[in-house]
Structures are given as structure tokens and as C-alpha cells.
Amino acid sequence: MVTDVEAAARRFIADVWNATREETAYELVAEDCPGLGGTGPAATLAWHRDRRAAFPDLRYKIVDVVASGDRVAVHWRAAGTQAGQFGPVPPTGRVVSYSGATFLRFDHSGRIADVWSVNELFQVLQQLGVEIFPPPPGLTATVE
């Protein structure tokens, strides 16, 4: 196993997220790592391409990193200008700034085997001007 998973996580963010060096994803991401619509480096890159289509100048800044064994947690801040479609939101030209955390698990060969992220999507939508209303009183959601 790679002994410096923190360095690999930092490289993943610097090269793949910020510099769009797609070849780095093929070095760092395992074939079975879940991504957008599939697994492996190509599926991981699909998610980043989708996000870049909406926010071409999106940049991430690492706030804090915690590494232990085969796992790394990264607290980050991001900012970018919405120049393309973001889900149902058409391009607004607005700048968004938000934070989140990404959790990475590395396999025995030192490749990223799992990526899980949480972020302030509600803030992003508000910054894009999306109006979000609470459900009417008495309305309950059901899950099937």
C-alpha cells in the first residue's frame, strides 16, 4: 500500500479537480471506484467533466486534511462561475462559493477505491438564484 495517502489525495485534487490533468485519474483511481454512470477513472472523470461544463473556472482550495491508514478526509472550499447548465438551472453567469468534505479510501495498491463527498448544495442553489420553498403544511413524503 502507498504509505502517503495524504499526498495522493492532495495530488488528486490539484491535478484532476483543479488542473484537469485527466491522465492523473488513470494513475490514481482504481478500476472499481464508483463514479458517474460507472466505475473507474473514466467514470470519475465524467463527474468532473459534468461539473466543469457548468462551472468552467471552478477551483478547489484544501482547508484541512486528515489521513489515517487507507483513508483520507479533505475539507475544501470551492468557487466558480456558472457558465453552463447545472442540473435544472440554466447558465446564470453568477459566481458561487461553497465548502464541502471528500472522503477517500485507498486500496492495497495505493489507488483510490472509493470517493464520497458532501457539500453545501443548498447554498450553491441559493447563490444561483434558485427559489426553494418548503412543502405545504400537511404534505408528507413517502419513500417506496
C-alpha positions as CSV (number, residue, x, y, z in Angstrom):
1,M,0.0,0.0,0.0
2,V,1.2,3.5,-0.7
3,T,2.4,5.0,2.6
4,D,1.5,8.6,1.8
5,V,-2.2,8.5,1.0
6,E,-2.4,12.2,2.1
7,A,0.0,13.2,-0.7
8,A,-2.0,11.1,-3.2
9,A,-5.3,12.8,-2.1
10,R,-3.7,16.2,-2.5
11,R,-2.4,15.3,-5.9
12,F,-5.8,14.1,-6.9
13,I,-7.4,17.4,-6.0
14,A,-4.5,19.5,-7.6
15,D,-4.2,17.5,-10.8
16,V,-7.7,16.2,-11.5
17,W,-10.0,18.7,-9.9
18,N,-8.1,21.9,-10.5
19,A,-5.7,21.3,-13.4
20,T,-7.9,18.9,-15.3
21,R,-4.9,16.6,-15.9
22,E,-7.0,13.6,-16.8
23,E,-4.0,11.3,-17.0
24,T,-3.6,11.6,-13.3
25,A,-7.0,10.0,-12.7
26,Y,-5.8,6.9,-14.6
27,E,-2.8,6.7,-12.3
28,L,-4.7,7.3,-9.0
29,V,-8.2,5.8,-9.4
30,A,-8.9,2.1,-9.2
31,E,-10.9,0.4,-11.9
32,D,-13.7,-0.5,-9.4
33,C,-14.0,3.1,-7.9
34,P,-17.6,4.3,-8.3
35,G,-18.2,7.4,-10.5
36,L,-20.8,9.0,-12.7
37,G,-22.7,6.2,-14.5
38,G,-20.0,3.6,-14.0
39,T,-16.7,2.8,-12.3
40,G,-13.0,3.6,-12.7
41,P,-11.1,6.6,-13.9
42,A,-13.4,7.3,-16.8
43,A,-16.5,7.4,-14.6
44,T,-14.7,9.7,-12.1
45,L,-13.7,12.0,-14.9
46,A,-17.2,12.0,-16.2
47,W,-18.4,13.6,-13.0
48,H,-15.7,16.2,-13.2
49,R,-16.4,17.0,-16.8
50,D,-20.0,17.5,-16.0
51,R,-19.2,19.9,-13.2
52,R,-16.7,21.7,-15.4
53,A,-19.3,22.1,-18.1
54,A,-21.4,24.1,-15.6
55,F,-18.5,25.9,-13.8
56,P,-15.5,26.0,-16.2
57,D,-13.4,28.1,-13.9
58,L,-14.2,26.0,-10.7
59,R,-11.3,25.8,-8.3
60,Y,-10.9,23.9,-5.1
61,K,-8.7,25.0,-2.1
62,I,-7.8,22.5,0.5
63,V,-8.7,23.7,4.0
64,D,-7.7,20.7,6.1
65,V,-6.7,17.1,5.6
66,V,-6.9,14.2,8.0
67,A,-5.3,10.8,7.0
68,S,-5.3,7.5,8.8
69,G,-4.4,4.1,7.4
70,D,-6.0,3.8,4.0
71,R,-8.4,6.7,4.4
72,V,-8.2,10.5,3.9
73,A,-10.7,13.2,4.7
74,V,-10.4,16.5,2.9
75,H,-12.2,19.7,3.9
76,W,-12.2,22.0,0.9
77,R,-13.7,25.3,-0.4
78,A,-14.6,25.8,-4.0
79,A,-15.5,28.8,-6.2
80,G,-16.5,29.2,-9.8
81,T,-18.7,31.0,-12.3
82,Q,-21.8,29.2,-13.7
83,A,-21.4,29.4,-17.4
84,G,-23.3,26.2,-18.3
85,Q,-26.3,24.2,-17.3
86,F,-26.2,22.9,-13.6
87,G,-28.9,20.3,-13.2
88,P,-32.1,22.1,-14.0
89,V,-30.5,25.6,-13.6
90,P,-29.7,27.3,-16.9
91,P,-26.4,29.4,-17.0
92,T,-26.6,32.5,-14.8
93,G,-23.1,33.9,-15.0
94,R,-23.1,34.1,-11.2
95,V,-20.1,33.2,-9.0
96,V,-20.7,30.6,-6.3
97,S,-18.5,29.8,-3.3
98,Y,-19.1,26.8,-1.1
99,S,-17.4,24.2,1.0
100,G,-17.5,20.5,1.4
101,A,-15.7,17.4,2.5
102,T,-14.5,14.5,0.5
103,F,-13.6,11.1,1.9
104,L,-11.3,8.8,0.0
105,R,-10.5,5.2,0.6
106,F,-7.4,3.7,-1.0
107,D,-6.9,0.0,-2.0
108,H,-3.9,-2.2,-1.3
109,S,-2.1,-0.8,-4.4
110,G,-2.5,2.8,-3.3
111,R,-5.2,3.7,-5.7
112,I,-8.5,5.4,-4.8
113,A,-11.1,2.7,-4.4
114,D,-13.9,4.9,-3.1
115,V,-14.8,8.6,-3.1
116,W,-17.7,10.1,-1.2
117,S,-18.3,13.8,-0.9
118,V,-20.8,16.1,0.8
119,N,-21.1,19.8,0.1
120,E,-23.3,22.9,0.6
121,L,-25.5,22.3,-2.5
122,F,-28.4,24.3,-0.9
123,Q,-26.0,27.3,-0.7
124,V,-24.9,26.8,-4.3
125,L,-28.6,26.8,-5.5
126,Q,-29.3,30.0,-3.4
127,Q,-26.3,31.7,-4.9
128,L,-27.6,30.8,-8.4
129,G,-30.9,32.5,-7.5
130,V,-33.0,29.3,-7.2
131,E,-36.0,29.9,-5.0
132,I,-36.6,27.0,-2.7
133,F,-39.9,26.7,-0.9
134,P,-40.8,24.5,2.0
135,P,-43.6,21.9,1.4
136,P,-47.1,23.0,2.2
137,P,-48.4,22.1,5.7
138,G,-49.6,18.5,5.9
139,L,-47.7,17.3,2.9
140,T,-45.6,14.2,3.8
141,A,-43.1,12.4,1.6
142,T,-43.2,8.7,1.1
143,V,-40.3,6.5,0.0
144,E,-41.0,3.4,-1.9
